[in-house]
Amino acid sequence: MERLDKILAHLGYGSRKEVKGLIRKGFVKVNDEVVYDDDYKIDDTDCINVYDEDIIYDDFVYYLLNKPKGYLSATISINYPTVLELLPYRKGLFPIGRLDLDTEGLLIITNDGNLAHNLINPKKEVEKEYYFKYSGKLVENARELCLKGININNEYITKSSKLEIMNDFEGKIILTEGKYHEVKRIIKYLGGEVTYLKRIRIKNLELGDLGIGSYRELTKSEILDLYEKNEKN
């Protein structure tokens, strides 16, 4: 269930304050009934009407895909299959961000450029969490170095990241940017080598038990959450 004013603001009917005004003045209906309560809760089955016009929800398409190895995070490729080939609907779609050819996991595919900007822009500081396996031995202060930021070959200093070493061959790391091969390069700097990499979360959206190569559509509440600003911003 989501607040009516939150949904209308996301759909472009004004700021939250402006949308509240629309609702309180009786310009909004839910299931053909005028609603005056701006925090009215609705779900995916409800029909919303604003200014006597029904709202169409399917202008944009949002898929959550568990990307397999061997697929490019691209729309067109000659040498490898693309992630779009795993979906039934492709027209106008693109992956948000990229996962390496040999990396698995959570990938959002959509035709919504605004959402892509919100999730990719490093200024938004959207968390992306990865599970990895590694060989070698990491330095003892690996976690502290990640929090401080790591100088990658004098090319750039990474933003603060959160490292969790699960055991001598597994770990998780949370980033808020997406530099080229960033996880692999961080672990290499720390003394190890990534042998397996999988993205398991973007913001609050988790991969869960979705099978490798499988996909599902995002729910309206998941889409709205991806649009919500981080508390720090």
C-alpha positions as MATLAB code, in Angstrom:
seq = 'MERLDKILAHLGYGSRKEVKGLIRKGFVKVNDEVVYDDDYKIDDTDCINVYDEDIIYDDFVYYLLNKPKGYLSATISINYPTVLELLPYRKGLFPIGRLDLDTEGLLIITNDGNLAHNLINPKKEVEKEYYFKYSGKLVENARELCLKGININNEYITKSSKLEIMNDFEGKIILTEGKYHEVKRIIKYLGGEVTYLKRIRIKNLELGDLGIGSYRELTKSEILDLYEKNEKN';
ca = [
       0.000    0.000    0.000;
       1.255    3.483   -0.919;
       0.127    7.008   -0.098;
      -1.962    8.640   -2.816;
      -0.070   11.949   -2.656;
       3.266   10.167   -3.031;
       2.127    8.362   -6.180;
       0.687   11.501   -7.794;
       3.842   13.478   -7.068;
       5.938   10.742   -8.665;
       3.682   10.804  -11.735;
       4.319   14.515  -12.216;
       1.155   16.146  -10.871;
       3.205   18.579   -8.777;
       5.158   18.641   -5.552;
       3.839   16.742   -2.541;
       2.392   20.035   -1.248;
       0.703   20.816   -4.576;
      -0.681   17.289   -4.853;
      -2.147   17.489   -1.350;
      -3.998   20.623   -2.491;
      -5.454   18.819   -5.511;
      -6.725   16.006   -3.337;
      -8.235   18.242   -0.672;
     -10.072   20.262   -3.343;
     -11.740   17.115   -4.674;
      -9.959   16.794   -8.015;
      -8.884   13.189   -7.381;
     -10.961   10.018   -7.442;
     -10.055    6.474   -6.460;
     -12.290    3.763   -7.912;
     -14.780    6.474   -9.031;
     -15.071    7.904   -5.510;
     -13.766   11.391   -4.663;
     -10.986   11.189   -2.082;
     -10.157   14.164    0.155;
      -7.601   12.473    2.401;
      -4.082   13.109    1.026;
      -2.552   10.180    2.939;
      -5.153    7.766    1.546;
      -3.507    4.400    0.846;
      -3.913    2.578   -2.465;
      -2.561   -0.595   -4.021;
      -1.901   -1.923   -7.516;
      -5.557   -2.791   -8.121;
      -6.960    0.703   -7.500;
      -7.928    3.054  -10.354;
      -6.928    6.693   -9.962;
      -8.613    9.586  -11.765;
      -7.307   13.183  -11.767;
      -9.266   16.073  -13.353;
     -11.722   13.461  -14.704;
      -8.947   11.663  -16.578;
      -7.816    8.146  -15.705;
      -4.120    7.805  -14.948;
      -2.235    5.402  -17.214;
       0.488    3.525  -15.370;
       2.085    1.567  -18.174;
       3.918    4.386  -19.979;
       7.116    3.019  -18.497;
       8.310   -0.557  -18.166;
      10.443   -1.778  -15.266;
      12.049   -5.205  -15.058;
      14.260   -6.737  -12.402;
      16.633   -9.231  -14.037;
      19.061  -11.684  -12.480;
      21.797  -11.306  -15.071;
      23.766  -14.453  -15.956;
      27.420  -14.534  -16.950;
      28.089  -14.179  -20.662;
      25.513  -11.439  -21.317;
      26.403   -7.827  -22.036;
      24.665   -5.000  -20.184;
      23.943   -3.248  -23.472;
      21.179   -2.780  -26.027;
      23.177   -3.928  -29.075;
      26.138   -6.274  -29.461;
      27.742   -8.281  -32.235;
      29.977  -10.627  -30.252;
      27.804  -11.487  -27.230;
      24.105  -11.763  -26.397;
      22.663   -8.777  -24.569;
      20.545   -8.780  -21.428;
      17.576   -7.543  -23.496;
      17.472  -10.918  -25.241;
      16.313  -12.447  -21.943;
      13.143  -10.326  -21.941;
       9.870  -10.673  -23.874;
       9.611   -6.920  -24.505;
      12.608   -4.950  -25.773;
      11.502   -1.828  -27.657;
      13.068    1.267  -26.142;
      14.459   -0.588  -23.131;
      17.950   -0.273  -21.692;
      19.801   -1.515  -18.593;
      20.426    0.963  -15.791;
      24.166    0.882  -15.307;
      26.382   -2.004  -16.292;
      27.512   -5.318  -14.937;
      30.636   -6.878  -16.416;
      30.317   -9.775  -18.843;
      31.429  -12.223  -16.129;
      29.339  -10.629  -13.351;
      25.919  -11.876  -12.287;
      23.040  -10.386  -10.390;
      20.572   -7.574  -10.029;
      20.020   -5.433  -13.090;
      17.141   -3.012  -13.641;
      15.925   -2.705  -17.221;
      13.535    0.067  -18.179;
      12.696    2.865  -20.612;
      12.567    5.481  -17.827;
      15.539    7.815  -18.252;
      14.735    9.817  -15.118;
      14.992    6.728  -12.927;
      18.272    5.784  -14.590;
      19.688    9.212  -13.785;
      18.543    8.995  -10.164;
      20.209    5.625   -9.637;
      23.444    6.170  -11.574;
      24.359    9.713  -10.551;
      27.063    9.354   -7.858;
      25.815   12.557   -6.197;
      22.653   10.660   -5.253;
      24.773    8.179   -3.251;
      22.514    5.213   -4.032;
      23.800    2.042   -2.391;
      24.705   -0.960   -4.546;
      25.604   -4.136   -2.668;
      27.724   -6.958   -4.081;
      28.545  -10.472   -2.942;
      31.953  -11.731   -4.018;
      34.317  -14.652   -3.693;
      38.037  -14.063   -3.691;
      41.433  -15.718   -3.539;
      44.466  -14.470   -1.667;
      44.665  -12.816    1.736;
      43.256   -9.356    2.373;
      45.137   -6.836    4.490;
      44.069   -6.625    8.132;
      42.803   -3.043    7.866;
      40.812   -3.702    4.670;
      37.532   -2.472    6.157;
      39.073    0.778    7.399;
      40.744    1.431    4.046;
      37.395    1.014    2.249;
      35.677    3.431    4.606;
      38.417    5.999    4.048;
      38.505    5.623    0.250;
      41.122    3.893   -1.874;
      43.471    5.453   -4.407;
      43.125    3.279   -7.505;
      46.397    3.444   -9.469;
      46.494    7.226   -8.969;
      43.472    7.455  -11.292;
      40.818    8.284   -8.693;
      40.006    7.864   -5.021;
      36.941    5.734   -4.394;
      34.065    7.012   -2.339;
      33.706    5.484    1.102;
      32.508    1.890    0.867;
      31.408   -0.688    3.434;
      33.272   -3.989    3.363;
      32.171   -7.155    5.164;
      34.587  -10.102    5.160;
      32.444  -13.187    5.721;
      35.325  -15.683    5.795;
      38.645  -16.386    4.035;
      37.024  -16.587    0.594;
      33.718  -14.653    0.702;
      32.641  -11.106    1.340;
      30.160   -8.318    0.641;
      30.745   -4.685   -0.251;
      28.427   -1.692   -0.533;
      29.313    1.099   -2.989;
      27.657    4.407   -3.827;
      29.319    4.833   -7.222;
      29.980    2.602  -10.199;
      33.473    3.108  -11.535;
      34.938    0.698  -14.082;
      35.704   -2.684  -12.426;
      35.515   -0.928   -9.061;
      34.868   -3.957   -6.841;
      37.568   -6.004   -8.560;
      40.071   -3.173   -8.321;
      39.322   -2.503   -4.658;
      39.799   -6.150   -3.706;
      43.011   -6.313   -5.731;
      44.330   -3.253   -3.882;
      43.481   -5.000   -0.600;
      45.546   -8.056   -1.549;
      42.960  -10.390   -3.092;
      41.501  -11.271   -6.455;
      37.776  -11.508   -7.183;
      36.852  -14.919   -8.569;
      33.065  -14.441   -8.530;
      30.931  -11.297   -8.373;
      27.196  -10.813   -8.003;
      25.149   -7.680   -7.346;
      22.446   -8.444   -4.799;
      20.900   -5.059   -3.983;
      20.293   -1.562   -5.326;
      18.985    0.805   -2.652;
      16.167   -1.209   -0.975;
      15.546   -3.434   -4.009;
      16.965   -6.907   -3.359;
      17.553   -9.733   -5.793;
      16.059  -12.259   -3.376;
      15.535  -15.778   -4.698;
      14.999  -14.766   -8.336;
      16.622  -17.463  -10.453;
      19.634  -16.781  -12.645;
      18.460  -15.551  -16.049;
      14.949  -14.930  -14.694;
      13.115  -11.618  -14.535;
      10.021  -10.036  -13.054;
       8.268   -6.686  -13.274;
       8.815   -4.247  -10.437;
       5.819   -3.395   -8.284;
       4.586    0.183   -8.060;
       5.816    0.426   -4.470;
       9.303   -0.738   -5.531;
       9.408    1.871   -8.299;
       8.310    4.630   -5.950;
      10.938    3.588   -3.427;
      13.673    3.742   -6.066;
      12.581    7.316   -6.772;
      12.611    8.358   -3.108;
      15.553   10.526   -2.067;
      18.109    9.088    0.304;
      17.839   10.519    3.821;
      21.323   12.051    3.488;
      20.347   14.001    0.328;
];
